[in-house]
Amino acid sequence: MDHGWIVTLADDEGRQLSIMDRDASAAVNPDVSIFVDDVHEALRRAIDAGAEIVHPLTEEHWGVTRFFYRDAGGSVINVGTHA
């Protein structure tokens, strides 16, 4: 997958590596991304834990629903799921 601002390489076993120069729809670039089965539940847990949400839950046009939070060490985590 190549969107111009992010390129994702994948193998037949489901492992992926993405390289990004800037995020197309967020004001901040994430440091790392994780994908979960239930992004709404992940957001609820992040809010309940008092995490700073730095990018709101967004349904992106490329088929991903995601949000970002800042962890205790200051890293920005992109949490998403494929539509």
C-alpha positions in Angstrom: 0.0 0.0 0.0 1.4 3.4 -0.9 -0.6 6.5 -0.2 2.3 8.9 -0.9 2.6 9.9 2.8 2.7 6.3 4.2 3.9 3.0 2.6 3.0 -0.3 4.1 4.9 -3.5 3.4 3.3 -6.9 4.3 4.0 -10.6 4.0 1.6 -13.5 3.5 1.5 -14.2 7.3 0.0 -10.8 8.2 3.1 -9.0 9.4 3.3 -5.4 8.4 5.8 -2.5 8.5 4.7 1.0 7.6 7.0 4.0 7.0 5.5 7.5 7.2 6.9 11.0 6.6 3.8 12.8 7.9 0.3 11.9 8.9 -2.3 12.9 6.3 -5.2 13.7 8.7 -3.7 14.3 12.2 -1.9 17.3 13.6 0.7 15.0 15.2 2.6 12.0 13.9 2.3 8.8 15.9 5.4 7.1 17.2 3.9 3.7 16.9 0.7 2.1 15.7 -1.2 -0.9 17.1 -4.4 -2.4 15.6 -7.1 -3.9 17.8 -10.3 -5.9 17.2 -12.5 -3.2 19.0 -11.2 0.4 18.7 -14.2 1.8 20.5 -13.5 -0.4 23.5 -9.8 0.6 23.3 -10.8 4.3 23.3 -13.1 3.8 26.3 -10.3 2.1 28.2 -7.8 4.9 27.3 -10.3 7.5 28.5 -11.0 5.6 31.7 -7.3 5.4 32.4 -7.0 9.1 32.0 -4.9 9.0 28.8 -4.5 12.3 26.8 -6.4 11.8 23.5 -4.4 13.8 21.0 -6.4 12.7 17.8 -10.1 11.9 18.2 -11.7 8.7 17.0 -11.8 9.1 13.2 -13.1 7.0 10.4 -10.5 7.5 7.7 -11.3 7.3 4.0 -8.7 4.6 3.5 -10.6 2.1 5.6 -9.2 2.6 9.1 -10.9 3.8 12.2 -8.4 5.2 14.7 -7.5 7.5 17.6 -4.2 8.6 19.1 -3.2 8.9 22.8 -0.1 10.1 24.5 1.4 7.5 26.9 3.1 8.3 30.2 6.5 8.5 28.5 5.2 11.1 26.0 5.0 8.8 23.0 2.0 9.1 20.7 0.2 5.8 20.1 -2.0 5.3 17.1 -4.7 2.8 17.9 -6.8 1.6 15.0 -8.8 -1.1 13.4 -9.5 -2.0 9.7 -13.1 -1.4 8.6 
